[in-house]
């Protein structure tokens, strides 16, 4: 402990270098946590269903309502679409519904890293014309830049 010094605004105890280092680390950790919280809020700002509405939060809290959707109806539609997608993956059958005359088809999925709603266009090896059947292609999240292999079951014409 150091002696008290008289300064411009009265007596004070100067900080040791260790105390300054601890304070810097504490401030850096606090700034990092704030940045992570802000990034999470930005990722979960919009409805997971892709309707364009802001996501619903509980009053006075940052907890998501309706699993990140804007309303209970949107959540039901999202869950129905997700369960249908899982059933198709389990059975190996192609989807019976869906637009067949739209070229190229916009596909809605979630990024496995940041769980954001990601849109991507169905293309195989960079060819926009190859959109029939099950095609291997990569999807890229616009939020975090993560790329992942995507296999989407699509109806043949």
TAWOCOR-V9772 format. One record per residue. N is the residue number from 1. SS is DSSP state (~ for helix, > for strand, _ for the rest). BURIAL is + if it has 16 or more other ideal C-beta (glycine too) atoms within 10 Angstrom, else -. Layout:
n={N:N}
ss={SS:SS}
burial={BURIAL:BURIAL}
//
This chain:
n={1:2:3:4:5:6:7:8:9:10:11:12:13:14:15:16:17:18:19:20:21:22:23:24:25:26:27:28:29:30:31:32:33:34:35:36:37:38:39:40:41:42:43:44:45:46:47:48:49:50:51:52:53:54:55:56:57:58:59:60:61:62:63:64:65:66:67:68:69:70:71:72:73:74:75:76:77:78:79:80:81:82:83:84:85:86:87:88:89:90:91:92:93:94:95:96:97:98:99:100:101:102:103:104:105:106:107:108:109:110:111:112:113:114:115:116:117:118:119:120:121:122:123:124:125:126:127:128:129:130:131:132:133:134:135:136:137:138:139:140:141:142:143:144:145:146:147:148:149:150:151:152:153:154:155:156:157}
ss={_:_:_:>:>:>:>:_:_:>:>:>:>:_:_:_:~:~:~:~:~:~:~:~:~:~:~:~:~:~:~:~:~:~:~:~:~:~:~:~:~:~:~:_:_:>:_:_:_:_:_:_:_:>:_:_:>:_:_:_:_:_:_:>:_:~:~:~:_:_:_:~:~:~:~:~:~:~:~:~:~:~:~:~:~:~:~:~:~:~:~:_:_:_:_:_:_:_:_:_:_:_:_:_:_:>:>:>:>:>:_:_:_:_:_:_:>:>:>:>:>:_:_:>:_:_:>:_:_:_:_:_:_:_:>:>:>:>:>:>:_:_:_:_:_:_:>:>:>:>:>:>:_:_:_:_:_}
burial={-:-:-:-:-:-:-:-:-:-:-:-:-:-:-:-:-:-:-:-:-:-:-:-:-:-:-:-:-:-:-:-:-:-:-:-:-:-:-:-:-:-:+:+:-:+:+:+:+:+:-:-:-:-:+:+:+:-:-:-:-:-:-:-:+:+:-:+:+:+:-:-:-:+:+:-:-:+:-:-:-:-:-:-:-:-:-:-:-:-:-:-:-:-:-:-:-:-:-:-:-:-:-:-:+:-:+:-:+:-:+:-:-:+:+:+:+:+:-:+:-:+:+:+:-:-:-:-:-:-:+:-:-:-:+:-:+:-:+:-:+:-:-:-:-:-:-:-:-:+:-:+:+:+:-:-:-}
//
